[in-house]
Amino acid sequence: MIDINAQQDTQLPLDSLIEYALKSNSFYMSYQPIVSTSNSKLIGFEALIRNRINDSRLRPDHLIPHLERTGQIIELGSWILKQCLVDYKTLESYGLKDFTMSINVSPIQIIDHDITIEISNLINELGISPKNIKLELTETALISDCNKIAKSFERLREMGIKVWLDDFGTGFASLSLLRQFKVNGIKIDKSFISNIATDNDDFTLCSAVIAMAQRLNLELIAEGVETSQQLQILNCLGCDNIQGYLIDKPLTLRDVINKWRS
């Protein structure tokens, strides 16, 4: 194994740093709560990868695109999937019930790796109800390999697993794609939420997305909610659920148990 402490004067190449992080168990999962807009009831958690190494190249916004280019996302994605489901069972053992686990997946995991078999094996092994698992993909994932992704979505739906579009409004999804892929829900990107109380265009866009989702019978989550004013507006517009720092930051598994099991 690479000795990262011996590299004080020379920055490790990114691939070597990733290899070290994987082998040294430096990656870990954090979980951000998702609650009902109307009554603040806990709905579930979004799983977010973090690491213990202080290197900006391992931030998710830099790390994930690199892993997708190199194909390493399959190895890390498998680790994430298993860790999230193991942690789900741990939370159940501490008394949390009827909550969902939202897991971000890459189109590479679907196109180049049969994630449906992997998920099926894990939920059967761990005894998890598939209806409590949500897979989140960005809009751009839908145009990677439409036919293969559509077939995988169909198999996931048959298993009872829900598929959501993350960061809705920032990519290339169209109404026809929403209809073709038959997603279960959409997450409104935080860039539209941050100024919803002060920017008429953002308010109008959010209103239109929420109205569209209601007409299409899609569930909704607004991301990045930070103020009570944003919450009030989203509640009035009919947005189902929210997540963001107003509710809680991403938490370690231990902190989730301590703060949310009651």
C-alpha positions as CSV (number, residue, x, y, z in Angstrom):
1,M,0.0,0.0,0.0
2,I,1.1,3.6,-0.7
3,D,2.4,5.4,2.3
4,I,0.7,8.8,2.0
5,N,2.7,10.2,4.9
6,A,5.9,9.7,2.8
7,Q,4.5,12.0,0.1
8,Q,4.7,15.3,2.0
9,D,6.8,17.0,-0.6
10,T,5.3,15.5,-3.7
11,Q,1.6,15.4,-4.5
12,L,0.4,11.9,-5.3
13,P,-1.1,11.4,-8.8
14,L,-4.9,11.3,-8.5
15,D,-5.2,7.6,-9.4
16,S,-2.7,6.7,-6.7
17,L,-4.5,8.8,-4.2
18,I,-7.8,7.2,-5.0
19,E,-6.2,3.7,-4.7
20,Y,-4.9,4.7,-1.3
21,A,-8.2,6.1,-0.2
22,L,-10.0,2.9,-1.2
23,K,-7.5,0.5,0.4
24,S,-7.2,2.6,3.6
25,N,-11.0,2.9,4.1
26,S,-10.7,6.6,3.9
27,F,-14.1,7.0,2.2
28,Y,-17.2,7.0,4.3
29,M,-20.9,7.8,3.8
30,S,-22.8,10.6,5.3
31,Y,-26.6,10.9,5.3
32,Q,-28.7,14.1,4.9
33,P,-32.3,13.9,6.2
34,I,-35.3,14.5,3.9
35,V,-38.5,15.6,5.6
36,S,-42.1,16.3,4.7
37,T,-42.7,19.9,3.8
38,S,-46.0,20.1,5.6
39,N,-45.1,18.5,9.0
40,S,-41.3,18.0,9.1
41,K,-41.8,14.2,9.4
42,L,-38.7,12.2,8.5
43,I,-39.1,10.7,5.1
44,G,-35.6,9.3,4.5
45,F,-31.9,10.2,3.8
46,E,-29.7,10.9,0.8
47,A,-26.4,9.1,1.0
48,L,-23.4,11.3,0.2
49,I,-19.8,10.1,-0.1
50,R,-17.1,11.8,2.0
51,N,-13.4,11.1,2.7
52,R,-11.0,11.6,5.6
53,I,-8.1,12.7,3.4
54,N,-7.6,16.5,3.2
55,D,-7.2,16.8,-0.6
56,S,-9.6,18.9,-2.7
57,R,-9.2,16.4,-5.6
58,L,-11.2,13.9,-3.6
59,R,-14.3,16.2,-3.3
60,P,-17.2,14.5,-5.0
61,D,-17.6,17.2,-7.7
62,H,-14.1,16.5,-8.9
63,L,-13.8,12.8,-7.9
64,I,-16.9,11.3,-9.5
65,P,-16.3,12.7,-13.1
66,H,-12.7,11.4,-12.9
67,L,-13.9,8.0,-11.8
68,E,-16.4,7.9,-14.6
69,R,-13.8,8.7,-17.2
70,T,-11.5,5.9,-15.9
71,G,-14.1,3.3,-15.2
72,Q,-13.2,3.2,-11.5
73,I,-16.7,4.4,-10.6
74,I,-17.9,0.8,-10.9
75,E,-15.6,-0.3,-8.0
76,L,-16.4,2.7,-5.8
77,G,-20.1,2.5,-6.8
78,S,-20.3,-1.1,-5.6
79,W,-18.8,-0.1,-2.3
80,I,-21.2,2.8,-1.9
81,L,-24.2,0.6,-2.7
82,K,-23.3,-2.1,-0.2
83,Q,-22.3,0.4,2.5
84,C,-25.5,2.3,2.2
85,L,-27.6,-0.8,2.5
86,V,-25.6,-2.1,5.4
87,D,-26.1,1.2,7.1
88,Y,-29.8,1.1,6.3
89,K,-30.1,-2.1,8.2
90,T,-28.1,-0.6,11.1
91,L,-30.6,2.3,11.3
92,E,-33.5,-0.1,11.3
93,S,-31.9,-2.0,14.2
94,Y,-31.8,1.3,16.2
95,G,-35.6,1.8,15.7
96,L,-35.9,3.9,12.6
97,K,-38.8,2.6,10.5
98,D,-40.5,3.4,7.2
99,F,-37.7,5.6,5.8
100,T,-36.1,5.6,2.4
101,M,-32.4,5.5,1.4
102,S,-31.6,7.6,-1.7
103,I,-28.3,6.5,-3.4
104,N,-26.7,8.4,-6.3
105,V,-25.6,6.2,-9.1
106,S,-23.6,6.8,-12.3
107,P,-24.9,5.9,-15.8
108,I,-21.6,3.9,-16.1
109,Q,-22.9,1.6,-13.4
110,I,-25.9,0.9,-15.6
111,I,-24.4,0.8,-19.0
112,D,-21.1,-1.0,-18.3
113,H,-22.2,-3.0,-15.2
114,D,-25.5,-4.7,-14.5
115,I,-26.4,-2.8,-11.3
116,T,-29.9,-4.4,-11.2
117,I,-28.4,-7.8,-10.3
118,E,-26.1,-6.3,-7.8
119,I,-28.9,-4.5,-6.0
120,S,-31.2,-7.6,-6.1
121,N,-28.5,-9.7,-4.5
122,L,-27.9,-7.1,-1.8
123,I,-31.5,-6.5,-0.8
124,N,-32.2,-10.2,-0.7
125,E,-29.0,-10.9,1.4
126,L,-29.8,-8.1,3.8
127,G,-33.6,-8.5,3.9
128,I,-34.4,-4.9,2.8
129,S,-37.7,-3.9,1.3
130,P,-36.9,-2.6,-2.3
131,K,-39.7,0.0,-1.9
132,N,-37.5,1.8,0.6
133,I,-34.6,2.2,-1.9
134,K,-34.3,5.1,-4.3
135,L,-31.7,5.5,-7.0
136,E,-30.8,9.0,-8.1
137,L,-29.4,9.9,-11.5
138,T,-28.7,13.2,-13.1
139,E,-30.6,14.3,-16.1
140,T,-27.6,13.9,-18.4
141,A,-27.5,10.2,-17.5
142,L,-30.7,9.7,-19.5
143,I,-29.0,10.6,-22.8
144,S,-26.0,8.3,-22.3
145,D,-27.5,5.2,-23.7
146,C,-31.3,5.6,-23.7
147,N,-32.3,2.1,-24.6
148,K,-30.1,0.3,-22.1
149,I,-30.9,2.8,-19.3
150,A,-34.7,2.5,-20.1
151,K,-34.5,-1.3,-19.8
152,S,-32.6,-1.1,-16.5
153,F,-35.2,1.3,-15.2
154,E,-37.9,-1.1,-16.1
155,R,-36.2,-4.0,-14.3
156,L,-35.7,-1.8,-11.2
157,R,-39.4,-0.8,-11.2
158,E,-40.4,-4.4,-11.5
159,M,-38.2,-5.1,-8.4
160,G,-40.0,-2.3,-6.6
161,I,-37.1,0.2,-6.5
162,K,-37.8,3.8,-7.3
163,V,-35.7,5.9,-9.7
164,W,-35.4,9.6,-9.3
165,L,-33.9,12.5,-11.4
166,D,-31.4,14.5,-9.4
167,D,-30.6,18.2,-9.9
168,F,-33.6,18.6,-12.1
169,G,-33.5,21.7,-14.3
170,T,-29.7,21.8,-14.7
171,G,-29.3,19.2,-17.4
172,F,-31.0,18.2,-20.7
173,A,-34.1,16.3,-19.6
174,S,-37.2,17.1,-21.6
175,L,-40.9,16.2,-21.0
176,S,-40.5,13.4,-23.5
177,L,-37.6,11.8,-21.6
178,L,-39.6,12.0,-18.3
179,R,-42.4,10.1,-20.1
180,Q,-40.0,7.6,-21.7
181,F,-38.1,6.7,-18.6
182,K,-41.1,6.8,-16.2
183,V,-39.2,8.1,-13.3
184,N,-40.8,8.1,-9.9
185,G,-39.7,11.6,-8.7
186,I,-37.6,14.6,-9.3
187,K,-35.3,16.7,-7.1
188,I,-35.4,20.4,-7.8
189,D,-31.8,21.7,-7.9
190,K,-30.7,24.0,-5.1
191,S,-29.7,26.7,-7.6
192,F,-33.4,27.3,-8.2
193,I,-34.2,27.2,-4.5
194,S,-31.6,29.6,-3.1
195,N,-33.3,32.8,-4.6
196,I,-36.9,31.5,-4.7
197,A,-38.0,34.3,-2.3
198,T,-36.2,37.1,-4.1
199,D,-36.0,36.2,-7.7
200,N,-39.2,36.2,-9.7
201,D,-37.7,34.0,-12.5
202,D,-36.6,31.3,-9.9
203,F,-40.0,31.5,-8.3
204,T,-41.7,31.0,-11.6
205,L,-39.5,28.1,-12.6
206,C,-40.0,26.3,-9.3
207,S,-43.8,26.9,-9.6
208,A,-43.8,25.4,-13.1
209,V,-41.7,22.4,-12.1
210,I,-43.9,21.6,-9.1
211,A,-47.1,22.0,-11.2
212,M,-45.7,19.7,-13.9
213,A,-44.7,17.1,-11.4
214,Q,-48.2,17.1,-9.8
215,R,-49.8,16.7,-13.2
216,L,-47.4,13.8,-14.0
217,N,-48.0,12.2,-10.6
218,L,-44.3,12.5,-9.7
219,E,-42.9,12.9,-6.2
220,L,-40.9,16.0,-5.4
221,I,-38.0,17.0,-3.2
222,A,-36.5,20.5,-3.1
223,E,-32.8,20.5,-2.4
224,G,-30.7,23.1,-0.6
225,V,-33.5,24.6,1.6
226,E,-31.8,26.9,4.1
227,T,-34.4,29.4,5.3
228,S,-37.9,29.2,6.8
229,Q,-39.1,31.6,4.1
230,Q,-38.0,29.1,1.4
231,L,-39.8,26.4,3.2
232,Q,-43.0,28.4,3.5
233,I,-43.0,29.2,-0.2
234,L,-42.4,25.6,-1.2
235,N,-45.1,24.4,1.1
236,C,-47.6,26.9,-0.4
237,L,-46.6,25.7,-3.9
238,G,-47.3,22.1,-3.0
239,C,-43.7,20.7,-3.0
240,D,-43.9,17.3,-1.1
241,N,-40.5,17.1,0.6
242,I,-37.3,19.1,1.3
243,Q,-33.7,18.6,2.3
244,G,-31.1,21.2,3.2
245,Y,-29.3,22.9,6.1
246,L,-32.6,24.3,7.5
247,I,-33.4,20.7,8.5
248,D,-29.9,19.3,9.0
249,K,-26.5,18.9,7.4
250,P,-25.2,15.5,6.1
251,L,-24.4,13.4,9.2
252,T,-22.3,10.4,10.0
253,L,-24.2,7.2,10.7
254,R,-23.6,7.7,14.5
255,D,-24.9,11.2,14.4
256,V,-28.0,10.0,12.5
257,I,-28.7,7.5,15.2
258,N,-28.2,10.0,18.0
259,K,-30.3,12.8,16.4
260,W,-33.0,11.1,14.4
261,R,-33.9,7.7,15.9
262,S,-36.5,9.3,18.2
